[in-house]
Amino acid sequence: MAETFYPAVDSTTRTLKATADRLVDAGHTVRIIAPGPGLASYRGCDVVRVRPLEPASGQVREAIADFAPDVVHAASPRLVGRKALKHAVRAGIPTVVVEQSPVLDLAADYWKAKVAARASTLLVTSRWMVARARELGVEAEVWAPGVDPLAFHPRLRDPWLHESWSKAKSQHGPRVVVGYVGSLEKRHGVRRLAELADLRDIRLVVIGDGPERAWLERRLPDARFTGPLETGDLTIAVPTLDVLVHPGEHETDCHALREAAASGVPVVAARAGGAPDVVRHLESGLLFDPADRHDLRRAVAAVATDKHRRLLGAAGRELVAERTWADAVDELLTHYPAPAPLVA
């Protein structure tokens, strides 16, 4: 059960697609329920699309009842997920919630009543979210996402693309390619990328789209904005970066950080949110102090000018490759009742 699904490229979809892939490979029967329009099947599994402009409740109830699942898995439940949880509880079906979004103060009480209270098992994707749930009087466990270390690999680095991004043929020679990958929204702290505008010898590459793109383009006239990329393109683009930077303080899944590390790219991220779960300071990258308005710039400059930064990237790959998507989903299965077909 999800609010988005493939071919969308958001974080929740990436997690759910990897989960569905592993479950199908393991022989489980999967039905995915997500808002429409979109694909009606995925790898032989039904994708039931909730029709817009029609009441969602009846559609979700029918899709669950018709499938008769052993467990309902809700990924970051909002409208569709909350309806699924309500119907599952009424039908006595166990529920597993994987919450991948920060729970904001204004929505906390509603989330507790409509999501947390209906979850047989509540999982979150980083340690800080466990602490956040506890602040709200809710107990949750960490389930960390995985990464595909074969899809994201240093050998996929594209020299021609790096030459282009780094402006290698310019008068002053190549610059260090510093990239951001993700949605361009305020909540991801992307406006802080403007602090890098006057750093010499770097070229910023911004991969993604969102409401802050125009604001960033005005303040980063020399940056390369690619727009959103499909996973296949990301597997080339990410290893081609020299450094990945992510200024967000409330990251949950940290997919971009994991994929950069798997690609052998050192990471600069905030010492906040989920980043400390993925980045080891001075070992696989740098964690900057988000309360210090100069520290992001200092950290990026330090890594960009470090002639041995590839050692950081190599250490990062060694660390994240210890948890593949197969490992992560196999662990997720231990939270399901047996046998474990899935309504996702």
Secondary structure as UniProt FT lines:
FT   TURN            6..7
FT   HELIX           11..25
FT   TURN            26..27
FT   STRAND          30..35
FT   STRAND          41..42
FT   TURN            43..44
FT   STRAND          45..50
FT   TURN            52..53
FT   HELIX           56..67
FT   STRAND          72..75
FT   HELIX           79..91
FT   STRAND          95..99
FT   HELIX           105..107
FT   HELIX           108..114
FT   HELIX           116..118
FT   STRAND          121..124
FT   HELIX           127..135
FT   TURN            136..137
FT   STRAND          141..142
FT   TURN            149..151
FT   HELIX           154..156
FT   HELIX           159..165
FT   TURN            166..169
FT   TURN            171..172
FT   STRAND          176..181
FT   HELIX           186..188
FT   HELIX           190..196
FT   TURN            197..198
FT   TURN            200..201
FT   STRAND          202..208
FT   TURN            211..212
FT   HELIX           213..219
FT   TURN            221..222
FT   STRAND          224..227
FT   HELIX           231..240
FT   STRAND          243..246
FT   HELIX           255..262
FT   TURN            263..264
FT   STRAND          267..270
FT   TURN            273..274
FT   HELIX           275..278
FT   TURN            282..284
FT   STRAND          285..288
FT   TURN            290..291
FT   TURN            293..294
FT   HELIX           295..304
FT   TURN            307..308
FT   HELIX           309..320
FT   TURN            321..322
FT   HELIX           325..333
FT   TURN            334..335
FT   STRAND          342..343
//
